[in-house]
């Protein structure tokens, strides 16, 4: 089992890295270029809001993807669902890279952009839950948070690859960047699809799902059972993930736009700042799973999240200095708390629900969380900044995410099998 568990963890990590890369490059492009290319008749600030609106569309579609692929994953197997989500994501991402702009085809351009973003959202909505279960259902129960962190690690690595890809093409002249440079990361999705499919076609179904299929005890309609018997746990799961999923988008997608339009940072410099923070996340994130596996889980959550109450405001203070070095320090420090918590989140959620509805229930909780908190984070942050003229309103929003996670995660643990582990 240990060898198979490690192989499953690596498989989950590689697959989610590919999917998250595709999903994150859209957020970076939204902050840098989509406003001008697809909403050129609006003022720059409103154009950015519109671009962030299309960014949110992907999150609106994610719960639908969680239900659709949760049904497939709970009825016929995790593997089949994951191969389909990977293919859908690559096709949609490549489509964005080939999409004509508003200047070329008019209103059809933003409409098609929204459609492709919705397909991305459906694919990602089905991806996360299955990848987490591939990792955790192979692992011994006392190590499920550790193995769930393999799937979680795909997020910062995918984000890092997405940011580095844009950092490279940001060296182009402005005309070259806007005409074809921004398309390169999206078109590279076809290459990553080949890598991801090769990995996923070779993986086996999880032991728990195999036993369920052999005994013919799969749920007939998983979403019905989830809504009938597990509504409270799903609701707590939605709140639990708030800090883990939303603060990333406040610090990257929103902050990138803010720093390059209202502060003194140029595009390349701030992408470098984000890259350093992502490297820090890749390094420190797994320690959250280690901590959560070794001490009382509720105490671990507090230790991980409470420092964010100080470090997130500090980050924005340091950004406002205009110093690249201080900006790097601030963003790196603010990354540590929510990154460590994010590592433990997958294992916590996957253990809460029974195996026959686990894919659907876990996906629904996580994807509703991303829709409500993560997808709205850049849009809400920009709206607050535009309305108040003060970055402290954005800081307050971020701290609200932290408090919601602390309260809901504690309640979730008390009502689940983790409280007796």
HULIN-V304864 format. One record per residue. N is the residue number from 0. SS is DSSP state (A for helix, B for strand, O for the rest). BURIAL is b if it has 24 or more other ideal C-beta (glycine too) atoms within 12 Angstrom, else e. Layout:
n=<N N>
ss=<SS SS>
burial=<BURIAL BURIAL>
This chain:
n=<0 1 2 3 4 5 6 7 8 9 10 11 12 13 14 15 16 17 18 19 20 21 22 23 24 25 26 27 28 29 30 31 32 33 34 35 36 37 38 39 40 41 42 43 44 45 46 47 48 49 50 51 52 53 54 55 56 57 58 59 60 61 62 63 64 65 66 67 68 69 70 71 72 73 74 75 76 77 78 79 80 81 82 83 84 85 86 87 88 89 90 91 92 93 94 95 96 97 98 99 100 101 102 103 104 105 106 107 108 109 110 111 112 113 114 115 116 117 118 119 120 121 122 123 124 125 126 127 128 129 130 131 132 133 134 135 136 137 138 139 140 141 142 143 144 145 146 147 148 149 150 151 152 153 154 155 156 157 158 159 160 161 162 163 164 165 166 167 168 169 170 171 172 173 174 175 176 177 178 179 180 181 182 183 184 185 186 187 188 189 190 191 192 193 194 195 196 197 198 199 200 201 202 203 204 205 206 207 208 209 210 211 212 213 214 215 216 217 218 219 220 221 222 223 224 225 226 227 228 229 230 231 232 233 234 235 236 237 238 239 240 241 242 243 244 245 246 247 248 249 250 251 252 253 254 255 256 257 258 259 260 261 262 263 264 265 266 267 268 269 270 271 272 273 274 275 276 277 278 279 280 281 282 283 284 285 286 287 288 289 290 291 292 293 294 295 296 297 298 299 300 301 302 303 304 305 306 307 308 309 310 311 312 313 314 315 316 317 318 319 320 321 322 323 324 325 326 327 328 329 330 331 332 333 334 335 336 337 338 339 340 341 342 343 344 345 346 347 348 349 350 351 352 353 354 355 356 357 358 359 360 361 362 363 364 365 366 367 368 369 370 371 372 373 374 375 376 377 378 379 380 381 382 383 384 385 386 387 388 389 390 391 392 393 394 395 396 397 398 399 400 401 402 403 404 405 406 407 408 409 410 411 412 413 414 415 416 417 418 419 420>
ss=<O A A A A A A A A A A A A A A A A A A A A A A A A A A A A A A A A A A A A A O O O O O A A A A A A A A A A A A A A A A A O A A A A A A A A A A A A A A O O A A A A A A A A A A A A A A A A A A A A A O O O A A A A O O A A A A A A A A A A A A A A A A A A A A A A A A A A A A A O O O O A A A A A A A A A A A A A A A A A A A A A A A A A A A A A O O O O A A A A A A A A O A A A A A O A A A A A A A A A A A A A O O O O O A A A A A A A A A O O O O O O A A A A A A A A O A A A A A A A A A A O A A A A A A A A A A A A A A A A A A A A O O O O O A A A A A A A A A A A A A A A A A A A A A A A A A A A A O O A A A A A A A A A O O A A A A A A A A A A A A O O O O A A A A A A A A A A A A A A A A A A A A A A A A A A A A A O O A A A A A A A A A A A A A A A A A A A A A A A A A A A A A A A A A A O O O A A A A A A A A A A A A A A A A A A A A A A A O O A A A A O>
burial=<e e e e b e b b b b b b b b b b b b b b b b b b b b b b b b b b b b b b b b b b e e e e e e b b b b b b b b b b b b b b b b b b b b b b b b b b b b b b b b b b b b b b b b b b b b b b b b b b b e b e b b e e e e e e b b e b b b e b b b b b b b b b b b b b b b b b b b b b b b b e e e b b b b b b b b b b b b b b b b b b b b b b b b b e b b e e e e e e b b e e b b b b b b b b b b e b b e b b b e b b e e b e b b e b b e e b b e e e e b b e e b b e b b e e e b e e b b b b b b b b b b b b b b b b b b b b b b b b b b b b b b b e b e b b b b b b b b b b b b b b b b e b b b b b b e b b b e e e b b e b b b b b b b b b b e b b b b b b e b b b e e e b e e b b b b b b b b b b b b b b b b b b b b b b b b b b b b b b b b b b b b b b b b b b b b b b b b b b b b b b b b e b b b e e e e b e e b b e b b b b b b e b b b e b b b b b b e b b e b e e e>
